Amino acid sequence: MTRFIPRTIHVTTADVSLFVLLRSRLEILREHGFEVATASAPGPYSRTMISAGFRHFVIPALTRKWRPSADLKAMAQLYQTFRTGRYDIVTTYGPKPGIYGRIAARLAGIPIVAHTNWGLYFSEDSDLYKKLFFLSIEYVAARFGDHVFSVNRDDMEIMVRFGMVDKNDITYIGNGTNLNHFNPKRISELRLSQLRSHFGLESNKVTVGMVGRLVREKGCFEFFKAAKNLTSRLSGLQFLHVGPLDTDKEGAVTEEEFHRMQREDKIKFLGMQENMPEIYALMDVVVLPSHREGFPRSLVEAAAMGKPLVASNVRGCREAVEPGVNGFLVAQKDPEVLAEAIT
């Protein structure tokens, strides 16, 4: 008798999400007998996913920006991919794939359509029209899916309260990381000394770090202002940022803004880094002043490395920070309050 092998495909906007956030989960599915394919916009990690043994589909029209004409093309391209692949399960991640990915999957006749909510696409201080717009879109998209997985409880409560999903059709999954990998005991003082020398960090200063894409909604401008404020007053602090430019995203730091901040020399920009446990080990405090989050991986990883956290008091961050225990929550979009919490 032929053994049934479920065929699954996992869809994100950015290929880096597949590699950084989902790879270990996808490998576990494969180990348990699933056939696992992936799909995303074009990017540098597509080949990495293929090298890792996944069948990867590049969806040319997928973009991080909201562009109706491109989004319709992306939905059509996903429909064709799902239809041709004859998948048993489609799982989408993030706002845009969660909308037109679920619609395309259902129209393609996929038996099981699931969505992992990485955070509703509005902040808590967004105006009413923006909230209603995205809640309405999420309501429509949910009609084309079978189940929703949510990484934070606040979003779950909102979706159930506003009738977007039935309480039986949504499951809380939280977030986590590999504690063997993110283990501070594995990094020696000699290695830390080598890293400080490599990145130009001073060993006698407190290092305040932020990990995230250079986009406005991550709170990077508040971080920059707090760093500028504190370094002008206190000589014992140094700041570093880890993460890429994301010019395809609305509200992204422009290359001009980035180069200006490099010239000001208040923050060391490390860009993308592969060995994140070593990078967190360099930091004394980890900051994430986001405007909205799902369940931020950077805070989970930093906590695993034993680092105190300072984060915005918003959905998602509240899942990772227990005030007075592993860090502090502060008002969003307020660099002065952020600076005070850091000190």
ABEGO torsion letter per residue (X at the ends): XBBBBBBBBBBBABAAAAAAAAAAAAAAAAAAGBBBBBBBBBBAAAAAAAAAGBBBBBBAABBABBBAAAAAAAAAAAAAAAAAAGBABBBBBEAAAAAAAAAAAAAAGBABBBBBBAEBBBBAABBAAAAAAAAAAAAAAAAABABBBBABAAAAAAAAAAGABBAAABBBAEBBBBAAABBAAABBAAAAAAAAAAAGBBAABBBBBBBEBBBAAAGAAAAAAAAAAAAAABAABBBBBBEBBBAABBGBBBAAAAAAAAAAGABBBAEBBABAAAAAAABABBBBABABBBBBAAAAAAAAAGBBBBBBBBBGAAAABBBGAAEBBBBBGBAAAAAAAAX
